[in-house]
Amino acid sequence: MRVNVGPIRRQRGASLPIQERVDSPERFLDEVEFAPGATIDVRGQVTNTGKGFLAEGTIRTELQFQCARCLKPVRWPLAVSFCERFRAEDDGHKPVSPFAAAEDDEEEADEVHSFSGDELDLAPAVREQILVAVPMKAVCTDDCRGICPTCGADLSDGPCSCSEPAVDIRLAPLAEWLRAQEEHNGGAS
């Protein structure tokens, strides 16, 4: 995923469009599961800032997960924006001061990628943005009730046929105490 910035290298303020597509995303990034037939589409622009290049745009793809509650497959569309800074290494075009990041008062303390020649490699930044956007626990719906720990029935479809929910052995004494309290309060009325 490389962008040739040669045409705008000496034109401060000039921009080039970014239009990249990865048809086999599982080869590009194997840490996540992509939905069948998914692609990674990267759209945006790269701009010569005079001190380097600014690449910004949007990454779109579709991931596939298993619901953390009911284990059903979930297709999850992902759209995430990116904004990455690039500076040329000392390759004869324009030397970069080791204090350049400190000199840029208007820039935030974001990571600045270095490059040589006329090509910016966007692949590491795209991979990072996708990985950061992946949810810790994906669920099919916010109100998914999960599965019964005893029989495995999907509780979102309705109550299961289990007579009483299984109590964690560590909480069994608490359940007995609650039952005793209910009997004691019920007998006092």
Summary of the structure (lengths in Angstrom):
residues: 189
radius of gyration: 27.0
end to end distance: 75.1
largest distance: 91.6
contacts: 449
relative contact order: 0.15
helix: 24%
strand: 32%
